[in-house]
Amino acid sequence: MNTTAQDLKTWLTDRIAFYLEVPADTISPDVKLVEYGLESVYALALCGDVEDEFGIEVEPTLAWDHPTVDALAQLLEERLAGAPAA
């Protein structure tokens, strides 16, 4: 799978916007998701979405350990490339 960082950011932004019921263009990649009001139930759902979409296992604390779209995309890019997770 050849997924770019921009592809990951777009996918993550779309999923988060879906959960928050806001337009994707209102989600900034460097703002903490908790500042948008992302609740824990949606953070866990995002973990499941990541696992389903990319076929990698992630910790249930993913959105708290990597609290922005930029941080999440960087982690996923590393994981997808086979680099050890931070």
TAHUSUL-V788347 format. One record per pair of residues at least 24 apart in sequence whose ideal C-beta (glycine too) atoms are under 10 Angstrom apart, sorted by sequence separation. I is the first residue (numbers start at 0). GAP is how many residues later the second one is. If there is no record, write none. Layout:
# TAHUSUL-V788347
i = {I I}
gap = {GAP GAP}
This chain:
# TAHUSUL-V788347
i = {17 18 39 42 55 37 49 53 54 15 18 37 45 49 53 58 14 15 17 18 57 17 33 37 49 55 14 15 18 32 33 14 17 31 32 31 34 15 32 33 34 11 14 32 33 14 31 32 30 31 32 11 30 31 10 11 14 29 30 32 10 28 29 30 31 32 27 28 29 11 26 27 28 29 7 10 26 27 28 10 28 28 7 7 15 2 2 11 0 0 15 0 14 0 11 12 15 11 14 10 11 9 11 12 8 11 12 7 8 10 11 7 10 8 9 7 8 11 4 7 8 10 6 7 5 7 8 4 7 8 3 4 6 7 2 6 4 5 4 7 2 3 2 2 1 2 0 1 0}
gap = {24 24 24 24 24 25 25 25 25 26 26 26 26 26 26 26 27 27 27 27 27 28 29 29 29 29 30 30 30 30 30 31 31 31 31 32 32 33 33 33 33 34 34 34 34 35 35 35 36 36 36 37 37 37 38 38 38 38 38 38 39 39 39 39 39 39 40 40 40 41 41 41 41 41 42 42 42 42 42 43 43 44 45 46 47 50 51 51 52 53 53 54 54 55 56 56 56 57 57 58 58 59 59 59 60 60 60 61 61 61 61 62 62 63 63 64 64 64 65 65 65 65 66 66 67 67 67 68 68 68 69 69 69 69 70 70 71 71 72 72 73 73 74 77 78 78 79 79 80}
